Each structure stands twice: as C-alpha cells, then as structure tokens.
Amino acid sequence: MTITPLEKRLRIVADLVSGMDRVTLMGREHAMNHVLVLLRREALRLEPPVAAEDVASLSNAMTELEHEVGRIAPSPSTFNQHAQIAMVAIRGTAVDQSRPSSAPATPIGA
C-alpha cells in the first residue's frame, strides 16, 4: 500500500495530537497552535467539490479547536477529539472525491 503525501502530513498531526496529554501546560498552547496551523493548511488544499457535510464537520471542528486553544487551561482530550474529527473530514474530502453524498457538493468558501 502506498502512503499518500496527505497521509504523511496527517500522520505528523496525529503524532502531535497523540502526545498532547504529555505536554506541559506551557508547551500545550504552542503544540496546539502548531496542530491548528497544519490542519488549516490541509483545509486550504482541499479542492471542490466537497460535500456539504464534510465542510460543516471540518468548520465545526476547527472552531472548537480554536476555542480550546484560547482557554486558560486547554483540555488535551477535548482538543484531540476535535482534531480527530477534522482529520477524518480532510481525509474524506481529499481521498475519495467520487464517493456518493447525501448532500450536494459545496465549493470551499461558498
């Protein structure tokens, strides 16, 4: 099985996320912000058409990630949960654009 460049990039995100609970409180904000940057880059690489439910899922996950990073004491488990949701949405839109969708495709940014 060939690992795609997307999977290689998301593996880096997954590695950062998996170690989040072991990061000190001071380093946690930095690590979380780094994950946010990486996920934003992946979201910007998505090409239409993207199913509306994938856009909504990714948008909601990113909003929750940003909210968690802004907290005084961010929760690694909450952050990790939303990071996983974002990665699933990114994989779903980028890996198989031909999969059937119950909702019409929505261009990114529409």
Buried (B, 14 or more C-beta within 10 A) or exposed (E): EEEEEBBEBBEEBBEBBEEBEEBEEEEBBEBBEEBBEBBBEBBEBBEEBBBBBBBEBBEBBBEBBBEBBEEEEBEBEBBBBBBBBBBBBBBBBBEEBEEEBEEEBBEBEE
